[in-house]
């Protein structure tokens, strides 16, 4: 078993000065914590993996392909592999759990 605390993951991510911290990598999936501060721009490009986002805190909009929706704590968004997607209009610091399948990278 692997168990994690969100506050510890956030501290580790911040200490490494990165927007993304991968903390699980297995044969069929990887999981990370993605952070975007209010007002920032999301630099993501389409990924080769399917993704699931779980918003753990913050508020923003996300556009996936041609569809846009607002997200906040508790929102879950599926992004198919190869689909353009971006968070935008980030009004509160955004912290998002990201699951990639197969693993990213």
C-alpha positions as CSV (number, residue, x, y, z in Angstrom):
1,X,0.0,0.0,0.0
2,X,1.0,3.6,-0.6
3,X,-0.7,6.3,1.3
4,X,-0.3,10.1,1.0
5,X,-1.4,13.3,2.7
6,X,-2.4,16.1,0.5
7,X,-0.7,18.7,2.7
8,X,2.6,16.8,2.5
9,X,2.4,16.4,-1.2
10,X,1.7,20.1,-1.6
11,X,4.7,21.0,0.6
12,X,7.0,18.6,-1.5
13,X,5.7,20.1,-4.7
14,X,6.3,23.7,-3.5
15,X,9.8,22.8,-2.2
16,X,10.7,21.5,-5.7
17,X,9.5,24.8,-7.3
18,X,7.3,23.0,-9.8
19,X,3.7,23.1,-10.8
20,X,3.5,19.3,-11.0
21,X,4.6,16.6,-8.6
22,X,4.3,12.9,-9.7
23,X,3.9,10.8,-6.6
24,X,2.7,7.4,-8.0
25,X,4.1,5.6,-11.0
26,X,3.0,2.1,-11.7
27,X,2.8,-0.1,-14.8
28,X,-0.7,1.0,-15.9
29,X,-1.0,4.5,-14.4
30,X,0.6,7.5,-12.7
31,X,-0.8,10.1,-10.3
32,X,0.4,13.6,-9.6
33,X,-0.6,16.9,-8.0
34,X,-0.9,19.9,-10.3
35,X,-0.9,23.5,-9.0
36,X,-1.8,26.7,-10.8
37,X,-2.1,29.9,-8.9
38,X,-4.9,32.4,-9.3
39,X,-4.5,34.4,-12.5
40,X,-1.8,32.2,-13.9
41,X,-1.7,30.6,-17.4
42,X,-1.9,26.8,-17.9
43,X,1.0,25.8,-20.2
44,X,-0.2,22.2,-20.9
45,X,-0.1,20.6,-24.3
46,X,-2.2,17.5,-25.2
47,X,-0.9,14.3,-23.6
48,X,-0.6,10.9,-25.2
49,X,-2.4,9.4,-22.2
50,X,-6.0,9.5,-21.0
51,X,-6.3,11.7,-17.9
52,X,-8.7,12.2,-15.0
53,X,-8.6,15.5,-13.0
54,X,-10.0,15.7,-9.5
55,X,-10.1,19.3,-8.3
56,X,-9.1,19.3,-4.6
57,X,-9.2,23.1,-4.1
58,X,-9.6,26.3,-6.1
59,X,-11.9,27.5,-8.9
60,X,-11.3,27.9,-12.6
61,X,-12.7,27.0,-16.0
62,X,-11.4,24.2,-18.2
63,X,-11.7,23.8,-21.9
64,X,-11.4,20.2,-23.3
65,X,-11.6,20.2,-27.1
66,X,-14.4,22.6,-27.8
67,X,-16.3,22.2,-24.5
68,X,-15.8,24.5,-21.5
69,X,-17.0,24.1,-17.9
70,X,-16.4,25.7,-14.6
71,X,-14.6,23.6,-12.0
72,X,-14.2,23.8,-8.2
73,X,-13.5,21.5,-5.3
74,X,-14.9,18.0,-6.0
75,X,-15.1,18.5,-9.8
76,X,-13.9,15.5,-11.9
77,X,-13.0,15.9,-15.5
78,X,-12.0,13.2,-18.0
79,X,-9.7,14.2,-20.9
80,X,-9.1,11.7,-23.7
81,X,-5.6,11.1,-25.0
82,X,-4.5,13.6,-27.6
83,X,-7.2,16.2,-26.8
84,X,-6.3,19.8,-26.4
85,X,-7.2,21.1,-22.9
86,X,-6.4,24.0,-20.6
87,X,-7.4,25.5,-17.3
88,X,-8.2,29.2,-17.5
89,X,-9.9,32.0,-15.7
90,X,-8.3,30.7,-12.5
91,X,-9.9,32.8,-9.8
92,X,-8.7,30.8,-6.7
93,X,-5.4,28.9,-6.4
94,X,-6.0,25.6,-8.1
95,X,-4.8,22.2,-6.8
96,X,-5.7,19.2,-9.0
97,X,-5.0,15.5,-8.6
98,X,-4.2,14.0,-12.0
99,X,-4.4,10.4,-13.0
100,X,-2.7,9.3,-16.3
101,X,-3.3,6.0,-17.9
102,X,-1.0,4.6,-19.1
103,X,1.7,6.4,-17.0
104,X,2.8,9.9,-18.2
105,X,6.3,10.2,-19.7
